[in-house]
Amino acid sequence: MSSPLGITPDESLRKGLQTRHISMIALGGAIGTGLFVASGATINDAGPGGALAAYALMGLMVFFLMQSLGEMSAYIPCSNPFEEYGTRFVSKSFGFAAGWNYWFNWSITLAAEVVAAGLIMKFWLPDVPSWIWSLIFLGGLLALNLFAVKAFGEAEFWFASIKVIAVVIFLIVGALMVFGVIGGPSPGFANWSVGDAPFVDWPLGMLSVFLIAGFAFQGTEMIAVAAGEAVEPKSSIPRAVRTVFFRILLFYIGTLTIIAFLIPYTNPDLLDASDENVAVAPFTLVFKLAGIDAAASIMNAVILIAILSAGNASLFAATRALYGLGVQGSAPRVFGRIFRGGVPAAAVAATTAIGALCFIASRVGDGKAYTVLVTASSVAGFVTWIGIAWAHYRFRRAWNVQGRSLDVLPYKAWLYPAGPIVALVMCVAVIGGQYYVAVRGGEQAGWGLLLTSYAALILFLGLWWGHKLVRRDPTVDLRNADLSPRALASAHRDADPDPAPAA
């Protein structure tokens, strides 16, 4: 049943995001500690050749996913795309599970990022309990997301800009070192022939890095979430899709190449780098080789900004997912309410409450809490990507079955149907590979690690099949699939009869 006010989930959200905001949201979501800290461990695990090959292959998969998402979100912009597209083109049950999975993914990621921020502050103030910093940062992120969406967009723009500047400086300094301009004579290709380089522990080492690389790229799908609050989605989304992916790929491939030339994969510091040991993070090591004595403090500040940026984006994405669930009747209706400023404040508050899970860090140990949270959220991201690929495949099939012209689409995905099919197969392979990673973990392996790794998949399947068992909703007939360009109205309940004004 349509809303008595005639509004769709996104008509009551204030449109405040420009192209530069959307691009930086996606760019910032994919550039974080995975690049600044963990990139060295990937070279240690697979060697320079194996690490670069794994990131290149994962980049290809993300390229196909961005194409799929760009085609759907430019045509049907909405703030809850994963529930919306799953409901329209697969089934109501699939959309229900996809929406909750996306909320789960970024709510847990928010908690992980806030824990990590507390760990980072130990570099400067080791005697202050990390949970205090977690509380302060969580409160700051809550405040940012309670303002109008333009405030969030501006904050994320500047957060991401600082990260991008840091990477660009690293690439420039690193390239000058590779060519022997600064930091002593050029190392040439010496580090590419150390030990078993360029491919170490082939092919198992590359498989483990393949998984890490996929986690690093998560966040690019936020372009679709931001589309619901974009000023001109039909033009801004295609531009963002075309530019963001290549920038991310350049940053990751360029960074790994610089590290591979300057630091041998056998360097134990590459494996020891962590949020608590930023002094041996690869970015820090390279800057030190260049003679920058304050490298550790500089990179610690950049990593802190990266974490806060990721937390900011996580809260935004999770909030919009919960808001969409509330509007569609898949969650309590209070989460679908819009308050002054065009912000779904109840959804923001509920998601922040989940982020307060960071306080378990003070009870079970910071590192353990962080690891559990990251592991739990990682597979959820791949489940989201599987939903994107499958929904797009069925979207285009429905488009063709109903005899519509592709010229109507503001943006057309390249290489359909190969793109979504390849992405789908690769995502399934990555999730399956979690078993290998857990088993290979030696003394850390066990049922506990396996259950943590697959928690999101179990939750998704349980929600999907449970909803289908209760509701008995059939799979969408592609001949009758809803291909209208507007986001769905509240189909399961009336909208709030007295919502606060958006302006």
SULNORFEN-V168422 format. One record per residue. N is the residue number from 1. OMEGA is omega in whole degrees, -180 to 180 (NA if undefined). Layout:
# SULNORFEN-V168422
n=N omega=OMEGA
n=N omega=OMEGA
This chain:
# SULNORFEN-V168422
n=1 omega=-179
n=2 omega=176
n=3 omega=178
n=4 omega=178
n=5 omega=179
n=6 omega=-179
n=7 omega=173
n=8 omega=-176
n=9 omega=-172
n=10 omega=180
n=11 omega=180
n=12 omega=173
n=13 omega=-178
n=14 omega=179
n=15 omega=-176
n=16 omega=-176
n=17 omega=176
n=18 omega=180
n=19 omega=-179
n=20 omega=177
n=21 omega=-176
n=22 omega=179
n=23 omega=-178
n=24 omega=176
n=25 omega=180
n=26 omega=-180
n=27 omega=180
n=28 omega=180
n=29 omega=-177
n=30 omega=179
n=31 omega=-178
n=32 omega=-178
n=33 omega=176
n=34 omega=178
n=35 omega=-173
n=36 omega=-173
n=37 omega=-170
n=38 omega=-177
n=39 omega=179
n=40 omega=-179
n=41 omega=180
n=42 omega=177
n=43 omega=177
n=44 omega=-177
n=45 omega=-171
n=46 omega=-175
n=47 omega=-177
n=48 omega=-180
n=49 omega=-180
n=50 omega=180
n=51 omega=180
n=52 omega=180
n=53 omega=-180
n=54 omega=-180
n=55 omega=179
n=56 omega=179
n=57 omega=178
n=58 omega=176
n=59 omega=177
n=60 omega=179
n=61 omega=180
n=62 omega=177
n=63 omega=179
n=64 omega=179
n=65 omega=178
n=66 omega=177
n=67 omega=-180
n=68 omega=-178
n=69 omega=179
n=70 omega=-180
n=71 omega=-177
n=72 omega=-174
n=73 omega=176
n=74 omega=-180
n=75 omega=-180
n=76 omega=-180
n=77 omega=179
n=78 omega=-177
n=79 omega=178
n=80 omega=-169
n=81 omega=-172
n=82 omega=172
n=83 omega=-176
n=84 omega=-177
n=85 omega=177
n=86 omega=180
n=87 omega=-177
n=88 omega=-167
n=89 omega=177
n=90 omega=176
n=91 omega=177
n=92 omega=-180
n=93 omega=179
n=94 omega=178
n=95 omega=178
n=96 omega=-179
n=97 omega=-180
n=98 omega=179
n=99 omega=179
n=100 omega=178
n=101 omega=-179
n=102 omega=177
n=103 omega=179
n=104 omega=-178
n=105 omega=-173
n=106 omega=173
n=107 omega=179
n=108 omega=177
n=109 omega=176
n=110 omega=179
n=111 omega=-180
n=112 omega=-178
n=113 omega=180
n=114 omega=174
n=115 omega=-179
n=116 omega=179
n=117 omega=177
n=118 omega=178
n=119 omega=-178
n=120 omega=-177
n=121 omega=177
n=122 omega=179
n=123 omega=-179
n=124 omega=-175
n=125 omega=-173
n=126 omega=-176
n=127 omega=179
n=128 omega=180
n=129 omega=-175
n=130 omega=-177
n=131 omega=177
n=132 omega=178
n=133 omega=178
n=134 omega=179
n=135 omega=-179
n=136 omega=-177
n=137 omega=179
n=138 omega=177
n=139 omega=178
n=140 omega=179
n=141 omega=177
n=142 omega=-180
n=143 omega=-180
n=144 omega=-175
n=145 omega=176
n=146 omega=174
n=147 omega=177
n=148 omega=-173
n=149 omega=179
n=150 omega=177
n=151 omega=176
n=152 omega=-178
n=153 omega=180
n=154 omega=179
n=155 omega=-179
n=156 omega=178
n=157 omega=-178
n=158 omega=173
n=159 omega=-177
n=160 omega=-180
n=161 omega=179
n=162 omega=178
n=163 omega=-179
n=164 omega=179
n=165 omega=179
n=166 omega=180
n=167 omega=180
n=168 omega=178
n=169 omega=178
n=170 omega=-179
n=171 omega=-180
n=172 omega=180
n=173 omega=-180
n=174 omega=179
n=175 omega=178
n=176 omega=178
n=177 omega=179
n=178 omega=-179
n=179 omega=175
n=180 omega=-179
n=181 omega=177
n=182 omega=174
n=183 omega=179
n=184 omega=-179
n=185 omega=-180
n=186 omega=177
n=187 omega=-177
n=188 omega=-179
n=189 omega=-176
n=190 omega=-177
n=191 omega=177
n=192 omega=-179
n=193 omega=177
n=194 omega=176
n=195 omega=-178
n=196 omega=180
n=197 omega=7
n=198 omega=-179
n=199 omega=-177
n=200 omega=178
n=201 omega=-179
n=202 omega=-5
n=203 omega=-173
n=204 omega=179
n=205 omega=180
n=206 omega=179
n=207 omega=180
n=208 omega=178
n=209 omega=178
n=210 omega=179
n=211 omega=180
n=212 omega=180
n=213 omega=178
n=214 omega=178
n=215 omega=-177
n=216 omega=-177
n=217 omega=-179
n=218 omega=-177
n=219 omega=179
n=220 omega=-178
n=221 omega=178
n=222 omega=174
n=223 omega=-178
n=224 omega=178
n=225 omega=-180
n=226 omega=-178
n=227 omega=-178
n=228 omega=-180
n=229 omega=177
n=230 omega=180
n=231 omega=-180
n=232 omega=-173
n=233 omega=-176
n=234 omega=176
n=235 omega=-175
n=236 omega=-179
n=237 omega=177
n=238 omega=179
n=239 omega=180
n=240 omega=180
n=241 omega=-177
n=242 omega=-173
n=243 omega=-172
n=244 omega=-175
n=245 omega=-176
n=246 omega=176
n=247 omega=180
n=248 omega=-180
n=249 omega=178
n=250 omega=-178
n=251 omega=-177
n=252 omega=-180
n=253 omega=179
n=254 omega=-180
n=255 omega=180
n=256 omega=179
n=257 omega=179
n=258 omega=-180
n=259 omega=-178
n=260 omega=179
n=261 omega=-170
n=262 omega=-175
n=263 omega=179
n=264 omega=-177
n=265 omega=-180
n=266 omega=180
n=267 omega=-176
n=268 omega=-180
n=269 omega=-180
n=270 omega=-179
n=271 omega=-177
n=272 omega=-178
n=273 omega=178
n=274 omega=177
n=275 omega=179
n=276 omega=-177
n=277 omega=-175
n=278 omega=-179
n=279 omega=179
n=280 omega=173
n=281 omega=-175
n=282 omega=178
n=283 omega=-179
n=284 omega=-180
n=285 omega=-179
n=286 omega=179
n=287 omega=177
n=288 omega=177
n=289 omega=179
n=290 omega=178
n=291 omega=179
n=292 omega=-173
n=293 omega=-178
n=294 omega=-173
n=295 omega=-176
n=296 omega=-180
n=297 omega=180
n=298 omega=-177
n=299 omega=177
n=300 omega=179
n=301 omega=180
n=302 omega=-180
n=303 omega=177
n=304 omega=177
n=305 omega=179
n=306 omega=180
n=307 omega=179
n=308 omega=176
n=309 omega=180
n=310 omega=177
n=311 omega=178
n=312 omega=179
n=313 omega=179
n=314 omega=180
n=315 omega=178
n=316 omega=-177
n=317 omega=-179
n=318 omega=180
n=319 omega=-179
n=320 omega=176
n=321 omega=-179
n=322 omega=177
n=323 omega=179
n=324 omega=177
n=325 omega=179
n=326 omega=-180
n=327 omega=-177
n=328 omega=179
n=329 omega=179
n=330 omega=177
n=331 omega=178
n=332 omega=-171
n=333 omega=-179
n=334 omega=-180
n=335 omega=178
n=336 omega=180
n=337 omega=177
n=338 omega=180
n=339 omega=-177
n=340 omega=-175
n=341 omega=179
n=342 omega=-177
n=343 omega=175
n=344 omega=-169
n=345 omega=-179
n=346 omega=178
n=347 omega=177
n=348 omega=-178
n=349 omega=-179
n=350 omega=180
n=351 omega=177
n=352 omega=178
n=353 omega=176
n=354 omega=178
n=355 omega=179
n=356 omega=172
n=357 omega=180
n=358 omega=-176
n=359 omega=174
n=360 omega=180
n=361 omega=-178
n=362 omega=-177
n=363 omega=-175
n=364 omega=-179
n=365 omega=-173
n=366 omega=-175
n=367 omega=-179
n=368 omega=179
n=369 omega=-178
n=370 omega=-178
n=371 omega=-180
n=372 omega=-178
n=373 omega=-180
n=374 omega=-180
n=375 omega=-178
n=376 omega=-176
n=377 omega=-172
n=378 omega=-179
n=379 omega=177
n=380 omega=177
n=381 omega=178
n=382 omega=175
n=383 omega=176
n=384 omega=-179
n=385 omega=176
n=386 omega=178
n=387 omega=178
n=388 omega=-177
n=389 omega=-177
n=390 omega=180
n=391 omega=-180
n=392 omega=178
n=393 omega=-179
n=394 omega=176
n=395 omega=-178
n=396 omega=177
n=397 omega=178
n=398 omega=179
n=399 omega=-179
n=400 omega=-180
n=401 omega=-179
n=402 omega=173
n=403 omega=-179
n=404 omega=-180
n=405 omega=178
n=406 omega=180
n=407 omega=-179
n=408 omega=-176
n=409 omega=178
n=410 omega=-180
n=411 omega=-178
n=412 omega=-180
n=413 omega=177
n=414 omega=169
n=415 omega=171
n=416 omega=4
n=417 omega=-176
n=418 omega=-176
n=419 omega=-179
n=420 omega=180
n=421 omega=179
n=422 omega=180
n=423 omega=-180
n=424 omega=-179
n=425 omega=-179
n=426 omega=178
n=427 omega=179
n=428 omega=179
n=429 omega=179
n=430 omega=180
n=431 omega=177
n=432 omega=-180
n=433 omega=177
n=434 omega=178
n=435 omega=180
n=436 omega=-179
n=437 omega=-180
n=438 omega=-179
n=439 omega=-178
n=440 omega=-176
n=441 omega=177
n=442 omega=-176
n=443 omega=178
n=444 omega=-177
n=445 omega=179
n=446 omega=-178
n=447 omega=-180
n=448 omega=179
n=449 omega=179
n=450 omega=-180
n=451 omega=177
n=452 omega=-179
n=453 omega=-175
n=454 omega=-178
n=455 omega=-178
n=456 omega=179
n=457 omega=178
n=458 omega=179
n=459 omega=-179
n=460 omega=-179
n=461 omega=179
n=462 omega=178
n=463 omega=-178
n=464 omega=-176
n=465 omega=178
n=466 omega=178
n=467 omega=-180
n=468 omega=180
n=469 omega=-178
n=470 omega=-173
n=471 omega=-179
n=472 omega=180
n=473 omega=-179
n=474 omega=172
n=475 omega=-177
n=476 omega=173
n=477 omega=-175
n=478 omega=178
n=479 omega=-178
n=480 omega=-178
n=481 omega=-179
n=482 omega=-180
n=483 omega=177
n=484 omega=-175
n=485 omega=-180
n=486 omega=174
n=487 omega=-178
n=488 omega=171
n=489 omega=180
n=490 omega=-172
n=491 omega=-173
n=492 omega=-179
n=493 omega=173
n=494 omega=174
n=495 omega=178
n=496 omega=-176
n=497 omega=-178
n=498 omega=-178
n=499 omega=176
n=500 omega=-179
n=501 omega=-178
n=502 omega=-176
n=503 omega=NA
